[in-house]
Amino acid sequence: MTRDSDRPPPPSGRFPGARIDALARRDKWYLGGLDGVVWAPPFPRWLHRPGFWDPAHLLQHEVGPGFAVALLDAEGCEIPLREGGSEAHPHGRVWRPGRMTSSWVSGALAAREERRVRAGGVLESAWSLPAALGAHGIVAFTAQPAEAVEDIAADADGVSWVRTVTDRGGRCMRVRMTLGGSVPAADWRVVHSEGGARPDWGHSPFAEERAAPPGHEGECGPGGDPTPTGWIWIAAAFPLDAVTLVSLRLRLVPLLGDRAPGRDRRPSSPTPTWRAFFDGFPSFASGDAHFDRYFDYRVYGLGLNRIEGRWGNVGRPAIAEGIGYFHVPITYSAQCHMMEMRWRAGGGEAWGSLLNFIDNQKPDGSFHGRLYPDHLERTDFYHANWGDALLAVDELHPDPAALVRCYEGLSRYARWLCDARDPERSGMFTVVNHFETGQEYMSRYMAVDDEADVSGWRPRLRLKGIDVTVYAHQLLAALAGIAGRLGRTGDVGGWRALQTRSADAITDRMWSPEARLFTDVDGRTFERTGVKAAVGFYPLLTGLVDGPRLDGLLDHLEDPSTFGTPFPLPSSSVDDPRFSAEGVWRGKRRNCPWNGRVWPMTTSHVIDGLLRCWRRGHDRAGELAASMLIRYVRMMFTRGDPGRPNCFEHYNPHTGRACHFRGIDDYQHSWVLDLMARGIAGLHLEGEGVEVRPLPHGLPHVAMGPVAVRGRTLRVALDDHRVSVTIDGERFSGPRGEPLRVRWEEVPAP
């Protein structure tokens, strides 16, 4: 290792927001305010109309219609607009994280609309209008289902009403909606109407009727229609006169009643802007268009699904699993968010992704599978690798108080897990239905129950799962280590004994010599099922796999007849009798099939396991990890186009085609950014210091930084022959083929 006191080269000079602008494209529309409100309709119907008529989401609740916009002439008639390019606005619609810009054309004139979702639940349509357009006014209008609307009123902020929305589970939430603008409304109208609701001004009742405000006798007041059916149409008109810049806004505020934040919660800091959110992550550059684009695209996906800690039961900032009804904290994906968000300065969302569940922990010690803002009913349950995720966050962002709280909560969880899921004290842990692993429709469950795929969430299985047993092993190991650090020496021996029992069960009872893979165990007979599934590679995470067993696993990952498909890695082996690359199960294409599709969640586990083996000195594991990571990232681009990154739930292992039919893009169910930071840039943070050891990926030049961790600032760089890391201005370098290690004490304290 060479120590070089020279300062690192100056930044590249990229202007603020360049990372965001570099992601611009014309085929996306998802918008979010980084706080739990998103406008991301999977299959939008009304992108060709100004405004936000397609529904938005407040966490898991769909709220729609939103509102549409029309320009009116002096006679009150709509000025026809069509979306398209012009000399002044040549690109039509252009999306980038945080905003979507559309050019609207009327004859030879063009107007510009910028759509954003602002923090605080504000859907904003901002307009730049040429004075020559001839518009007399601009109007925002909406239609709301009459049976769900109450308390319509107007004040200086605009027209407001309370809307009751219902989620997929049938739970209702009341939302105050306010339609207003950047200038006071000149007029506002309300009409109760039968018929349909479309974002066409000419089809609205306002096009031919000037109705009175609510409360007027004979309209919406006591003397009106007693049956609340049909639609309540609401419009707010804004004069233009000499004004050519105006914003129309619809604000959505949930009414959570007395749902108060839990104990020990810190006051939430202001919701970051998109630029601030990006700036909290390091930049990544490798010269490879797919890797460079995907790193920042992943930052965008995390921002889209960020939740501010102000939602009742969700009292800390965290990341939702995805859009739509996935837009809540979910235990199965929280482990992924912790791995990813630890690379953002501060680590608040990384800690919050676990602490939210501990804040709402059940009396028996188990966790809710999902967290809803105003209730905790029908939340289900999912297993997760809490131990590894906690240690990963603590490595980069130590927080003694948070660590103590997590230790206490996870200790209760581990005791529940041992009592409820391993009453036999076998060291193996039981899966009771095929949903709680997050991996439904697989042969692994059918091996112990031929009705496993039709039993729903009912606890009928007795399957000792290799995946949940690995999760438990990692949790017990983490608790033992943390107990020692916290001075709770009386706990260490108990956790170590449980960890050892689980380790022995994994190595002695869950390895199948015939399958050359780890498999589940039938909880009734304690015989191995022998079913080959991708979770059989999860013991790579534990440090328990070596020698011929490791060779067997690596052979499978290279064998096209089992798991060595072009795009890694099928959730079930190719030679499984129920395997389907297209996700067909019992003759039906499923929404969430695990009988052969590539799920980024599983692939992240396996590459991470290989990366750990590589760091322990297994060269073949490192070579395979590099190959899989390269193919994995390339899979998540539509038709391989570097300009069209995506992150769907699952993919075809032979073609790499995503499940576009689901419409659920930007699904945060994996940890790709983290694997790139550690595998491609080679940056590993440890208690004693830093190690730079990239996988043998062949990329000649890689740079990543600044990384804000432990109160320090790091930058890492690779070239053909050397690696370097700069810590608070002190540069260290060494040969690329050897690990570069720097202890914290070698660098002056900041």
Secondary structure, DSSP 4 states (H G I P E B T S, - for coil): -EEE-SPPPPP--PPTTHHHHTT-BSS---EE-SSSEEE--SS-S-TTSSEE-S-EEETTEEE---EEEEEE-TTSPBPP-EE---SSSTTS-EEETTEEEEEEEETTEEEEEEEEEETTTEEEEEEE--GGG--SEEEEEEEEEGGGEEEEEEETTEEEEEEEEE-TTS-EEEEEEEEEESS--SEEEEEEE-S---S-GGGSGGGT--PPPTTSTTTTSTTS-SS--SEEEEEEEEE-TT--EEEEEEEEEEE-TT----TTPPPPPPPPPHHHHHHTSPEEE-S-HHHHHHHHHHHHHHHHTEE-S-BTTB-S-EE-SSSGGG-S-BHHHHHHHHHHHTTSTT-HHHHHHHHHHHHT--TTS---SB--SS--SS-------HHHHHHHHHHHS--HHHHHHHHHHHHHHHHHHHHHH-TT--S--EE-STTTTS--S-HHHHTT-TTTTTSTT-----EE-HHHHHHHHHHHHHHHHHHHHTT-HHHHHHHHHHHHHHHHHHHHHSEETTTTEE--EETTT--B----BGGGGGGGGTT---HHHHHHHHHHHH-TTTT--SSS-BSB-TTSTT--TT-EETTEE-SS--SS-B-HHHHHHHHHHHHHHHHTT-HHHHHHHHHHHHHHHHHTBGGG-TT-B---S-B-TTT--B-GGG---S---S-HHHHIIIIIS-EEE-SSEEEE---S---S-EEEEEEEETTEEEEEEE-SSEEEEEETTEEEEEETTS-EEEEGGGS---
